[in-house]
Amino acid sequence: MEYVYSAMLLHSAGKPVNEENLKKVLIAAGVKADDARVKALTAALEGVNIDEAIKTAVAMPAAAAPAGPAPTTEKKDEKKKEEEEKVSEEEAAAGLGALFG
């Protein structure tokens, strides 16, 4: 978990999330950095919009709420686009989920 926290800390500080920076943060926190895990995390985060992943993770419990009234035709088109975006976000999140076993 400390590896993910390190990546989030770097992202929050506006620093690049790369192997070198992750190792520095882990060592500063007193954690022995495992090169394989650092490489796996940086590879999994490559091309991932961390801000969107965080928003999606926070919004997921709310997504299980009961559906409202049927949308109009115009809203259906918007909903389809949102669903397509969610699929790609879910795929990105699935890549992150693989890190946790």
A tleap script that builds the chain and sets N, CA, C and O, in Angstrom:
source leaprc.protein.ff14SB
mol = sequence {
  NMET GLU TYR VAL TYR SER ALA MET LEU LEU
  HIE SER ALA GLY LYS PRO VAL ASN GLU GLU
  ASN LEU LYS LYS VAL LEU ILE ALA ALA GLY
  VAL LYS ALA ASP ASP ALA ARG VAL LYS ALA
  LEU THR ALA ALA LEU GLU GLY VAL ASN ILE
  ASP GLU ALA ILE LYS THR ALA VAL ALA MET
  PRO ALA ALA ALA ALA PRO ALA GLY PRO ALA
  PRO THR THR GLU LYS LYS ASP GLU LYS LYS
  LYS GLU GLU GLU GLU LYS VAL SER GLU GLU
  GLU ALA ALA ALA GLY LEU GLY ALA LEU PHE
  CGLY
}
set mol.1.N position { 0.824 -1.182 0.000 }
set mol.1.CA position { 0.000 0.000 0.000 }
set mol.1.C position { 0.874 1.255 0.000 }
set mol.1.O position { 0.494 2.286 -0.555 }
set mol.2.N position { 2.036 1.157 0.622 }
set mol.2.CA position { 2.903 2.327 0.680 }
set mol.2.C position { 3.399 2.742 -0.704 }
set mol.2.O position { 3.748 3.903 -0.915 }
set mol.3.N position { 3.431 1.806 -1.640 }
set mol.3.CA position { 3.850 2.133 -2.996 }
set mol.3.C position { 2.810 3.039 -3.668 }
set mol.3.O position { 3.156 4.024 -4.319 }
set mol.4.N position { 1.552 2.692 -3.498 }
set mol.4.CA position { 0.469 3.490 -4.076 }
set mol.4.C position { 0.420 4.860 -3.409 }
set mol.4.O position { 0.241 5.880 -4.075 }
set mol.5.N position { 0.582 4.875 -2.082 }
set mol.5.CA position { 0.589 6.148 -1.375 }
set mol.5.C position { 1.737 7.036 -1.858 }
set mol.5.O position { 1.576 8.250 -1.984 }
set mol.6.N position { 2.875 6.437 -2.124 }
set mol.6.CA position { 4.015 7.202 -2.628 }
set mol.6.C position { 3.686 7.824 -3.978 }
set mol.6.O position { 4.018 8.980 -4.237 }
set mol.7.N position { 3.035 7.052 -4.829 }
set mol.7.CA position { 2.653 7.567 -6.143 }
set mol.7.C position { 1.652 8.710 -6.004 }
set mol.7.O position { 1.741 9.714 -6.712 }
set mol.8.N position { 0.703 8.551 -5.090 }
set mol.8.CA position { -0.291 9.605 -4.877 }
set mol.8.C position { 0.361 10.865 -4.310 }
set mol.8.O position { -0.012 11.978 -4.680 }
set mol.9.N position { 1.322 10.694 -3.421 }
set mol.9.CA position { 2.042 11.829 -2.854 }
set mol.9.C position { 2.808 12.573 -3.936 }
set mol.9.O position { 2.761 13.801 -3.999 }
set mol.10.N position { 3.508 11.842 -4.782 }
set mol.10.CA position { 4.237 12.474 -5.882 }
set mol.10.C position { 3.279 13.218 -6.810 }
set mol.10.O position { 3.548 14.349 -7.213 }
set mol.11.N position { 2.176 12.584 -7.140 }
set mol.11.CA position { 1.190 13.217 -8.020 }
set mol.11.C position { 0.646 14.488 -7.382 }
set mol.11.O position { 0.518 15.517 -8.046 }
set mol.12.N position { 0.329 14.416 -6.108 }
set mol.12.CA position { -0.208 15.570 -5.385 }
set mol.12.C position { 0.798 16.722 -5.336 }
set mol.12.O position { 0.416 17.891 -5.378 }
set mol.13.N position { 2.082 16.381 -5.248 }
set mol.13.CA position { 3.135 17.392 -5.196 }
set mol.13.C position { 3.496 17.914 -6.587 }
set mol.13.O position { 4.304 18.834 -6.710 }
set mol.14.N position { 2.907 17.337 -7.630 }
set mol.14.CA position { 3.181 17.785 -8.995 }
set mol.14.C position { 4.484 17.242 -9.549 }
set mol.14.O position { 5.003 17.757 -10.539 }
set mol.15.N position { 5.012 16.211 -8.920 }
set mol.15.CA position { 6.257 15.584 -9.370 }
set mol.15.C position { 5.935 14.398 -10.265 }
set mol.15.O position { 4.884 13.774 -10.114 }
set mol.16.N position { 6.837 14.079 -11.203 }
set mol.16.CA position { 6.592 12.915 -12.059 }
set mol.16.C position { 6.619 11.616 -11.260 }
set mol.16.O position { 7.475 11.411 -10.399 }
set mol.17.N position { 5.669 10.752 -11.567 }
set mol.17.CA position { 5.603 9.447 -10.900 }
set mol.17.C position { 6.452 8.489 -11.726 }
set mol.17.O position { 5.973 7.863 -12.671 }
set mol.18.N position { 7.715 8.391 -11.348 }
set mol.18.CA position { 8.623 7.488 -12.036 }
set mol.18.C position { 9.376 6.653 -11.005 }
set mol.18.O position { 9.251 6.880 -9.801 }
set mol.19.N position { 10.156 5.688 -11.483 }
set mol.19.CA position { 10.831 4.755 -10.586 }
set mol.19.C position { 11.763 5.470 -9.612 }
set mol.19.O position { 11.768 5.164 -8.420 }
set mol.20.N position { 12.533 6.399 -10.104 }
set mol.20.CA position { 13.498 7.108 -9.267 }
set mol.20.C position { 12.803 7.870 -8.132 }
set mol.20.O position { 13.210 7.783 -6.973 }
set mol.21.N position { 11.759 8.610 -8.480 }
set mol.21.CA position { 11.050 9.387 -7.459 }
set mol.21.C position { 10.320 8.494 -6.461 }
set mol.21.O position { 10.298 8.788 -5.266 }
set mol.22.N position { 9.723 7.404 -6.944 }
set mol.22.CA position { 9.048 6.477 -6.036 }
set mol.22.C position { 10.037 5.885 -5.028 }
set mol.22.O position { 9.735 5.786 -3.839 }
set mol.23.N position { 11.208 5.496 -5.508 }
set mol.23.CA position { 12.213 4.932 -4.611 }
set mol.23.C position { 12.634 5.955 -3.557 }
set mol.23.O position { 12.788 5.613 -2.385 }
set mol.24.N position { 12.821 7.210 -3.973 }
set mol.24.CA position { 13.226 8.253 -3.032 }
set mol.24.C position { 12.183 8.448 -1.931 }
set mol.24.O position { 12.530 8.573 -0.756 }
set mol.25.N position { 10.910 8.473 -2.315 }
set mol.25.CA position { 9.841 8.658 -1.330 }
set mol.25.C position { 9.788 7.465 -0.382 }
set mol.25.O position { 9.658 7.640 0.829 }
set mol.26.N position { 9.887 6.267 -0.921 }
set mol.26.CA position { 9.830 5.070 -0.084 }
set mol.26.C position { 11.001 5.020 0.897 }
set mol.26.O position { 10.820 4.707 2.074 }
set mol.27.N position { 12.184 5.325 0.414 }
set mol.27.CA position { 13.363 5.305 1.275 }
set mol.27.C position { 13.238 6.380 2.357 }
set mol.27.O position { 13.583 6.137 3.514 }
set mol.28.N position { 12.748 7.565 1.989 }
set mol.28.CA position { 12.560 8.636 2.967 }
set mol.28.C position { 11.550 8.244 4.037 }
set mol.28.O position { 11.623 8.721 5.170 }
set mol.29.N position { 10.606 7.372 3.679 }
set mol.29.CA position { 9.598 6.913 4.634 }
set mol.29.C position { 10.082 5.708 5.451 }
set mol.29.O position { 9.368 5.215 6.324 }
set mol.30.N position { 11.291 5.247 5.161 }
set mol.30.CA position { 11.835 4.122 5.905 }
set mol.30.C position { 11.408 2.776 5.374 }
set mol.30.O position { 11.471 1.778 6.092 }
set mol.31.N position { 10.973 2.729 4.123 }
set mol.31.CA position { 10.529 1.475 3.503 }
set mol.31.C position { 11.607 1.000 2.540 }
set mol.31.O position { 12.131 1.784 1.749 }
set mol.32.N position { 11.935 -0.278 2.609 }
set mol.32.CA position { 12.891 -0.841 1.661 }
set mol.32.C position { 12.173 -1.018 0.324 }
set mol.32.O position { 11.241 -1.814 0.215 }
set mol.33.N position { 12.611 -0.276 -0.685 }
set mol.33.CA position { 11.948 -0.287 -1.996 }
set mol.33.C position { 12.286 -1.568 -2.760 }
set mol.33.O position { 13.456 -1.905 -2.943 }
set mol.34.N position { 11.255 -2.269 -3.197 }
set mol.34.CA position { 11.404 -3.469 -4.018 }
set mol.34.C position { 11.336 -3.023 -5.476 }
set mol.34.O position { 10.305 -2.527 -5.933 }
set mol.35.N position { 12.436 -3.200 -6.203 }
set mol.35.CA position { 12.517 -2.729 -7.590 }
set mol.35.C position { 11.412 -3.285 -8.473 }
set mol.35.O position { 10.877 -2.567 -9.318 }
set mol.36.N position { 11.064 -4.545 -8.291 }
set mol.36.CA position { 10.028 -5.163 -9.123 }
set mol.36.C position { 8.667 -4.500 -8.892 }
set mol.36.O position { 7.920 -4.248 -9.838 }
set mol.37.N position { 8.358 -4.223 -7.631 }
set mol.37.CA position { 7.074 -3.587 -7.321 }
set mol.37.C position { 7.041 -2.148 -7.824 }
set mol.37.O position { 6.007 -1.676 -8.297 }
set mol.38.N position { 8.165 -1.455 -7.723 }
set mol.38.CA position { 8.239 -0.077 -8.220 }
set mol.38.C position { 8.028 -0.064 -9.727 }
set mol.38.O position { 7.274 0.761 -10.244 }
set mol.39.N position { 8.690 -0.974 -10.430 }
set mol.39.CA position { 8.533 -1.055 -11.883 }
set mol.39.C position { 7.101 -1.409 -12.266 }
set mol.39.O position { 6.549 -0.842 -13.209 }
set mol.40.N position { 6.501 -2.344 -11.537 }
set mol.40.CA position { 5.122 -2.754 -11.829 }
set mol.40.C position { 4.157 -1.596 -11.633 }
set mol.40.O position { 3.241 -1.407 -12.433 }
set mol.41.N position { 4.356 -0.827 -10.583 }
set mol.41.CA position { 3.472 0.314 -10.320 }
set mol.41.C position { 3.623 1.384 -11.380 }
set mol.41.O position { 2.622 1.901 -11.878 }
set mol.42.N position { 4.842 1.726 -11.736 }
set mol.42.CA position { 5.032 2.762 -12.759 }
set mol.42.C position { 4.476 2.300 -14.097 }
set mol.42.O position { 3.920 3.104 -14.846 }
set mol.43.N position { 4.617 1.015 -14.408 }
set mol.43.CA position { 4.064 0.494 -15.664 }
set mol.43.C position { 2.537 0.538 -15.630 }
set mol.43.O position { 1.904 0.870 -16.632 }
set mol.44.N position { 1.945 0.205 -14.481 }
set mol.44.CA position { 0.486 0.211 -14.369 }
set mol.44.C position { -0.077 1.628 -14.441 }
set mol.44.O position { -1.183 1.832 -14.942 }
set mol.45.N position { 0.669 2.598 -13.949 }
set mol.45.CA position { 0.189 3.981 -13.950 }
set mol.45.C position { 0.474 4.724 -15.248 }
set mol.45.O position { -0.006 5.840 -15.449 }
set mol.46.N position { 1.241 4.114 -16.114 }
set mol.46.CA position { 1.575 4.760 -17.380 }
set mol.46.C position { 0.304 4.975 -18.207 }
set mol.46.O position { -0.421 4.028 -18.510 }
set mol.47.N position { 0.053 6.216 -18.560 }
set mol.47.CA position { -1.123 6.550 -19.358 }
set mol.47.C position { -2.405 6.674 -18.561 }
set mol.47.O position { -3.469 6.879 -19.146 }
set mol.48.N position { -2.340 6.555 -17.235 }
set mol.48.CA position { -3.527 6.654 -16.387 }
set mol.48.C position { -3.654 8.079 -15.876 }
set mol.48.O position { -2.687 8.663 -15.387 }
set mol.49.N position { -4.847 8.630 -15.993 }
set mol.49.CA position { -5.130 9.942 -15.424 }
set mol.49.C position { -5.472 9.714 -13.951 }
set mol.49.O position { -6.572 9.273 -13.619 }
set mol.50.N position { -4.527 10.018 -13.087 }
set mol.50.CA position { -4.681 9.711 -11.666 }
set mol.50.C position { -5.853 10.480 -11.065 }
set mol.50.O position { -6.589 9.939 -10.240 }
set mol.51.N position { -6.032 11.725 -11.466 }
set mol.51.CA position { -7.153 12.509 -10.944 }
set mol.51.C position { -8.485 11.842 -11.276 }
set mol.51.O position { -9.366 11.760 -10.421 }
set mol.52.N position { -8.636 11.371 -12.501 }
set mol.52.CA position { -9.874 10.700 -12.908 }
set mol.52.C position { -10.047 9.374 -12.160 }
set mol.52.O position { -11.160 9.013 -11.775 }
set mol.53.N position { -8.947 8.657 -11.960 }
set mol.53.CA position { -9.028 7.388 -11.236 }
set mol.53.C position { -9.490 7.615 -9.799 }
set mol.53.O position { -10.258 6.819 -9.258 }
set mol.54.N position { -9.025 8.693 -9.185 }
set mol.54.CA position { -9.439 9.011 -7.822 }
set mol.54.C position { -10.912 9.382 -7.793 }
set mol.54.O position { -11.652 8.927 -6.921 }
set mol.55.N position { -11.344 10.210 -8.750 }
set mol.55.CA position { -12.757 10.590 -8.813 }
set mol.55.C position { -13.636 9.366 -9.023 }
set mol.55.O position { -14.689 9.244 -8.397 }
set mol.56.N position { -13.217 8.465 -9.891 }
set mol.56.CA position { -13.980 7.257 -10.175 }
set mol.56.C position { -14.052 6.372 -8.936 }
set mol.56.O position { -15.105 5.809 -8.637 }
set mol.57.N position { -12.955 6.247 -8.223 }
set mol.57.CA position { -12.930 5.417 -7.020 }
set mol.57.C position { -13.851 5.982 -5.952 }
set mol.57.O position { -14.509 5.228 -5.236 }
set mol.58.N position { -13.900 7.288 -5.841 }
set mol.58.CA position { -14.775 7.926 -4.853 }
set mol.58.C position { -16.226 7.812 -5.287 }
set mol.58.O position { -17.109 7.665 -4.443 }
set mol.59.N position { -16.490 7.877 -6.581 }
set mol.59.CA position { -17.858 7.861 -7.095 }
set mol.59.C position { -18.435 6.465 -7.211 }
set mol.59.O position { -19.650 6.326 -7.355 }
set mol.60.N position { -17.630 5.441 -7.155 }
set mol.60.CA position { -18.133 4.081 -7.351 }
set mol.60.C position { -19.222 3.681 -6.370 }
set mol.60.O position { -20.217 3.107 -6.811 }
set mol.61.N position { -19.108 3.941 -5.074 }
set mol.61.CA position { -20.205 3.553 -4.177 }
set mol.61.C position { -21.517 4.240 -4.550 }
set mol.61.O position { -22.582 3.644 -4.384 }
set mol.62.N position { -21.472 5.452 -5.041 }
set mol.62.CA position { -22.676 6.168 -5.429 }
set mol.62.C position { -23.271 5.584 -6.712 }
set mol.62.O position { -24.469 5.733 -6.955 }
set mol.63.N position { -22.467 4.932 -7.523 }
set mol.63.CA position { -22.949 4.367 -8.778 }
set mol.63.C position { -23.922 3.214 -8.540 }
set mol.63.O position { -24.685 2.867 -9.442 }
set mol.64.N position { -23.916 2.623 -7.369 }
set mol.64.CA position { -24.799 1.500 -7.074 }
set mol.64.C position { -26.201 1.956 -6.657 }
set mol.64.O position { -27.066 1.125 -6.382 }
set mol.65.N position { -26.428 3.271 -6.611 }
set mol.65.CA position { -27.736 3.801 -6.226 }
set mol.65.C position { -28.783 3.419 -7.271 }
set mol.65.O position { -28.438 3.234 -8.438 }
set mol.66.N position { -30.063 3.294 -6.878 }
set mol.66.CA position { -31.118 2.940 -7.830 }
set mol.66.C position { -31.227 3.975 -8.945 }
set mol.66.O position { -31.007 5.168 -8.736 }
set mol.67.N position { -31.568 3.492 -10.119 }
set mol.67.CA position { -31.679 4.360 -11.288 }
set mol.67.C position { -32.918 5.237 -11.184 }
set mol.67.O position { -33.931 4.843 -10.606 }
set mol.68.N position { -32.820 6.427 -11.753 }
set mol.68.CA position { -33.939 7.368 -11.760 }
set mol.68.C position { -34.854 7.099 -12.938 }
set mol.68.O position { -34.790 6.023 -13.531 }
set mol.69.N position { -35.710 8.059 -13.294 }
set mol.69.CA position { -36.611 7.888 -14.433 }
set mol.69.C position { -35.834 7.724 -15.742 }
set mol.69.O position { -34.671 8.113 -15.855 }
set mol.70.N position { -36.513 7.139 -16.713 }
set mol.70.CA position { -35.868 6.886 -18.000 }
set mol.70.C position { -35.447 8.199 -18.652 }
set mol.70.O position { -36.227 9.151 -18.689 }
set mol.71.N position { -34.211 8.257 -19.169 }
set mol.71.CA position { -33.725 9.489 -19.795 }
set mol.71.C position { -34.378 9.735 -21.152 }
set mol.71.O position { -34.858 8.808 -21.805 }
set mol.72.N position { -34.385 10.982 -21.555 }
set mol.72.CA position { -34.909 11.324 -22.874 }
set mol.72.C position { -33.898 10.925 -23.927 }
set mol.72.O position { -32.791 10.498 -23.599 }
set mol.73.N position { -34.274 11.061 -25.209 }
set mol.73.CA position { -33.387 10.664 -26.297 }
set mol.73.C position { -32.075 11.431 -26.231 }
set mol.73.O position { -31.005 10.856 -26.434 }
set mol.74.N position { -32.155 12.727 -25.949 }
set mol.74.CA position { -30.953 13.536 -25.888 }
set mol.74.C position { -30.038 13.064 -24.758 }
set mol.74.O position { -28.817 13.024 -24.915 }
set mol.75.N position { -30.617 12.718 -23.651 }
set mol.75.CA position { -29.833 12.252 -22.513 }
set mol.75.C position { -29.246 10.878 -22.782 }
set mol.75.O position { -28.186 10.547 -22.252 }
set mol.76.N position { -29.926 10.062 -23.607 }
set mol.76.CA position { -29.417 8.732 -23.928 }
set mol.76.C position { -28.085 8.846 -24.644 }
set mol.76.O position { -27.152 8.097 -24.353 }
set mol.77.N position { -27.992 9.802 -25.601 }
set mol.77.CA position { -26.739 9.991 -26.321 }
set mol.77.C position { -25.631 10.404 -25.361 }
set mol.77.O position { -24.507 9.913 -25.457 }
set mol.78.N position { -25.946 11.300 -24.442 }
set mol.78.CA position { -24.959 11.723 -23.455 }
set mol.78.C position { -24.572 10.557 -22.546 }
set mol.78.O position { -23.406 10.391 -22.189 }
set mol.79.N position { -25.560 9.766 -22.186 }
set mol.79.CA position { -25.317 8.642 -21.289 }
set mol.79.C position { -24.419 7.598 -21.971 }
set mol.79.O position { -23.544 7.010 -21.334 }
set mol.80.N position { -24.648 7.375 -23.280 }
set mol.80.CA position { -23.816 6.428 -24.013 }
set mol.80.C position { -22.359 6.884 -23.998 }
set mol.80.O position { -21.448 6.084 -23.788 }
set mol.81.N position { -22.153 8.179 -24.224 }
set mol.81.CA position { -20.793 8.712 -24.212 }
set mol.81.C position { -20.181 8.547 -22.826 }
set mol.81.O position { -19.013 8.176 -22.708 }
set mol.82.N position { -20.951 8.817 -21.781 }
set mol.82.CA position { -20.453 8.665 -20.419 }
set mol.82.C position { -20.116 7.212 -20.135 }
set mol.82.O position { -19.106 6.922 -19.494 }
set mol.83.N position { -20.965 6.283 -20.612 }
set mol.83.CA position { -20.716 4.868 -20.390 }
set mol.83.C position { -19.438 4.433 -21.098 }
set mol.83.O position { -18.668 3.635 -20.564 }
set mol.84.N position { -19.214 4.961 -22.306 }
set mol.84.CA position { -17.997 4.628 -23.031 }
set mol.84.C position { -16.779 5.136 -22.269 }
set mol.84.O position { -15.764 4.446 -22.175 }
set mol.85.N position { -16.886 6.359 -21.722 }
set mol.85.CA position { -15.794 6.897 -20.935 }
set mol.85.C position { -15.584 6.075 -19.670 }
set mol.85.O position { -14.444 5.829 -19.274 }
set mol.86.N position { -16.676 5.646 -19.031 }
set mol.86.CA position { -16.570 4.854 -17.811 }
set mol.86.C position { -15.894 3.522 -18.083 }
set mol.86.O position { -15.134 3.025 -17.252 }
set mol.87.N position { -16.166 2.947 -19.237 }
set mol.87.CA position { -15.549 1.669 -19.572 }
set mol.87.C position { -14.043 1.843 -19.621 }
set mol.87.O position { -13.313 1.023 -19.062 }
set mol.88.N position { -13.561 2.890 -20.275 }
set mol.88.CA position { -12.129 3.075 -20.359 }
set mol.88.C position { -11.553 3.396 -18.983 }
set mol.88.O position { -10.436 2.976 -18.680 }
set mol.89.N position { -12.280 4.124 -18.147 }
set mol.89.CA position { -11.817 4.401 -16.792 }
set mol.89.C position { -11.804 3.130 -15.962 }
set mol.89.O position { -10.892 2.911 -15.164 }
set mol.90.N position { -12.823 2.289 -16.150 }
set mol.90.CA position { -12.877 1.028 -15.424 }
set mol.90.C position { -11.725 0.125 -15.839 }
set mol.90.O position { -11.140 -0.566 -15.005 }
set mol.91.N position { -11.399 0.131 -17.128 }
set mol.91.CA position { -10.275 -0.666 -17.594 }
set mol.91.C position { -8.989 -0.170 -16.959 }
set mol.91.O position { -8.141 -0.966 -16.555 }
set mol.92.N position { -8.844 1.156 -16.869 }
set mol.92.CA position { -7.653 1.726 -16.240 }
set mol.92.C position { -7.601 1.346 -14.766 }
set mol.92.O position { -6.543 0.998 -14.243 }
set mol.93.N position { -8.738 1.414 -14.110 }
set mol.93.CA position { -8.802 1.052 -12.695 }
set mol.93.C position { -8.514 -0.433 -12.505 }
set mol.93.O position { -7.925 -0.833 -11.501 }
set mol.94.N position { -8.928 -1.244 -13.466 }
set mol.94.CA position { -8.669 -2.688 -13.378 }
set mol.94.C position { -7.176 -2.950 -13.396 }
set mol.94.O position { -6.690 -3.848 -12.710 }
set mol.95.N position { -6.449 -2.169 -14.178 }
set mol.95.CA position { -4.994 -2.306 -14.215 }
set mol.95.C position { -4.384 -1.986 -12.861 }
set mol.95.O position { -3.428 -2.636 -12.437 }
set mol.96.N position { -4.934 -0.989 -12.182 }
set mol.96.CA position { -4.450 -0.633 -10.859 }
set mol.96.C position { -4.838 -1.700 -9.846 }
set mol.96.O position { -4.080 -1.974 -8.915 }
set mol.97.N position { -6.003 -2.301 -10.016 }
set mol.97.CA position { -6.471 -3.317 -9.094 }
set mol.97.C position { -5.574 -4.550 -9.106 }
set mol.97.O position { -5.474 -5.257 -8.103 }
set mol.98.N position { -4.928 -4.805 -10.228 }
set mol.98.CA position { -4.053 -5.970 -10.327 }
set mol.98.C position { -2.860 -5.846 -9.377 }
set mol.98.O position { -2.262 -6.854 -9.001 }
set mol.99.N position { -2.517 -4.636 -8.993 }
set mol.99.CA position { -1.392 -4.435 -8.086 }
set mol.99.C position { -1.687 -4.954 -6.687 }
set mol.99.O position { -0.771 -5.276 -5.930 }
set mol.100.N position { -2.971 -5.033 -6.348 }
set mol.100.CA position { -3.338 -5.399 -4.993 }
set mol.100.C position { -3.650 -6.874 -4.847 }
set mol.100.O position { -4.045 -7.331 -3.774 }
set mol.101.N position { -3.472 -7.615 -5.923 }
set mol.101.CA position { -3.651 -9.070 -5.842 }
set mol.101.C position { -5.046 -9.443 -5.843 }
set mol.101.O position { -5.368 -10.629 -5.779 }
savepdb mol mol.pdb
quit
